[in-house]
Amino acid sequence: MSRIVLPKPLNEVVYPDSDGRPMAENTRQFKWIVVIKENLEILYRKKDDVFIAGDLFWYAEKGNNQARTAPDVMVVFGRPKGDRGSYRQWEEGGIAPQVVFEVRSPSNDDAEMAAKFDYYDRHGVREYYDLDPDTGRLAGWQRKGRGLKPIARMEGFTSPLLDIRFECHPAPEYFRIFGPDGRRFLTSVELADAKEQSDRRAEIADRRAEIADRRAELLAAKLRELGIDPN
């Protein structure tokens, strides 16, 4: 039996999942995108209603496939985790991403960044952070009233929504981000090294405990030989 395929309506709007552009233009930019995105994933790994994505198209208006942008990292409270080809706001309960991050590359000119800011401002983003890993520029905005207003000082600033803290540092690192527990956001290699060190410390602690138990057993045996109750 043959299957009848109905033609798509002529006026159906297509929402592409990609524009063919690379996620990042250099290793420094890519590193920071991954560090922010993955550490936020770890931070909210037990929260089923927090969706985090990197370089994902966000379509804000149904029927308008030009009303889109792809934040380097976005955080959406109130939406389930899971795979998506794009974030279509009208299919997500009308909830806009509340926090977005942009990690600049050398090709990001002022006009492009102004357009991104306008999009985030217009569509309800509550916190916007702009990092330039090549120059060390770190800027942020918070929604106050109907618009995004600049954060006067980013050094030591703590995000009200994410509870993460920003610190500025000299080159080449420029800035650090710390989680609510005070731990610095780490790369995957640094996380692996930290786990290895933690495992090694645990192994040493276990070995020391074994040695202490053995010494206690030997001492008890010696006391018994001398007719002394070790208890």
Sequence and secondary structure as in RCSB ss.txt:
>XXXX:A:sequence
MSRIVLPKPLNEVVYPDSDGRPMAENTRQFKWIVVIKENLEILYRKKDDVFIAGDLFWYAEKGNNQARTAPDVMV
VFGRPKGDRGSYRQWEEGGIAPQVVFEVRSPSNDDAEMAAKFDYYDRHGVREYYDLDPDTGRLAGWQRKGRGLKP
IARMEGFTSPLLDIRFECHPAPEYFRIFGPDGRRFLTSVELADAKEQSDRRAEIADRRAEIADRRAELLAAKLRE
LGIDPN
>XXXX:A:secstr
         TT     S  S  S SSHHHHHHHHHHHHHHHHHTTT TTEEEESS  EE STT TTSEE  SEEE
EETS     SSEEGGGTTT   SEEEEE  TT  HHHHHHHHHHHHHTT SEEEEE TTT  EEEEEEETTEEEE
 S  TT B TTT  EEEE  TTT EEEE TTS B   HHHHHHHHHHHHHHHHHHHHHHHHHHHHHHHHHHHHHH
TT    
